[in-house]
Amino acid sequence: MAIEYVLFRELVKDIPSTTYATHDLYMHPAKFIPQVVRYVINRYTRSGDWLFDPFAGYGTVAIEASLTGRNCVVWDLNPMLYLFISASLYNEPVSLSDFDVDFNYDEPFHPRWSNITYWHPPEFYSALSRMWGYWHDCVDPKLKPLIAIPLLKVTRYFSYSDEKIAKLYRSKYAEEKVRKLLTSNWRVKLEKMYWDYARRVVERVREYQRYNPRGIEVVVLGSDERIFTSRYIVVDAIKEKLDRDVDVVITSPPYLQAQEYIRSFKLELAWLGFSENFISLLSKHEIPYNNIEEGHISSKTYEVFKREVEKLKHDKLLELYVSYFNSLAMFLNNNHDRVRNVIAFFVGPVKVRNIRIPIDVIIKEHLEYLGWIHEKTLVDTIVARRLFKVDVNPATGIRDERTPTEHLLIMRRGT
């Protein structure tokens, strides 16, 4: 197998940093670094081509597509994808005055989440509900995604969650933070913090616009809740099917034993107006918690490592292993024939207890079974990560270990 060892931050010279433009408006547990996406764009696409990311997360592929003149289709289970894409690709004049909110709005918004007061003391909840009431009732829909960014950051800070990490987590640090805030002039701090965050959004959006984003087509498909019709729309990438051809798939799916991304955004989703029942439903569709049975994947390496996992005699680990790879295989089975040229998967060889699982090799073998040809795999050493470091993995209840490398698997369509 052709393997190259690289550092994407050094390999791709036309990107100044991983957080340039609008790539860092809001935190995300596992952001796709833009250098990986730009590498694939530069090497395997031309202007006007179509990119596809079925696990779009923050929307990195859409941002890079807009800056390079490629069209894109992006999917994600998380309905926040719409907000991230709209804010990150905002290409109209923007100024700080656009972010005016009524901090004392007289129609407060109350999230439909029974656990909301666990995360906010009454004083903070009262202030936040008025700000969010104004956002829901009065803000221009075009500006809502932009204004939501500083609102969400303030909401995280004025809560019992630890705002320094993406995972929703009530830490001792956060409890001490709340205690100190309540003994201070916290309302002044809240308003100042909102405006500081708003100013940063304006600066980042203007920076993005200085890169001259192109007028491209962006097709966004995320989960949604239609409140007035009580209808839930769940975008489960492993079961969805493309309705158009694309040139390149470039994606970084959730990792085996990944952090729970929907659960990480429960607080944000609640304040944005989504119901507790809808959020709970989305959690059940997360990879690898969606309980997909075997029968979709064809890989000898998958079978070899499955036997190793079976030796651990840990039913939950085995269930996650089977569900994870069969989920990814189901997605590929449903959609690979709509891809004209290249499928690029960015994944890491995660460790299950003492077993390092070669995810890229298993995906490679399954794609070869489907008729695709392996071009190469680029191995990148992880320099920094946004995932919340824990001693015990929440998916399995066993000791956690960070993945040292990430692998970009490049597969070409066979003749």
Summary of the structure (lengths in Angstrom):
residues: 415
radius of gyration: 21.6
end to end distance: 19.5
largest distance: 69.3
contacts: 1341
relative contact order: 0.15
helix: 43%
strand: 16%
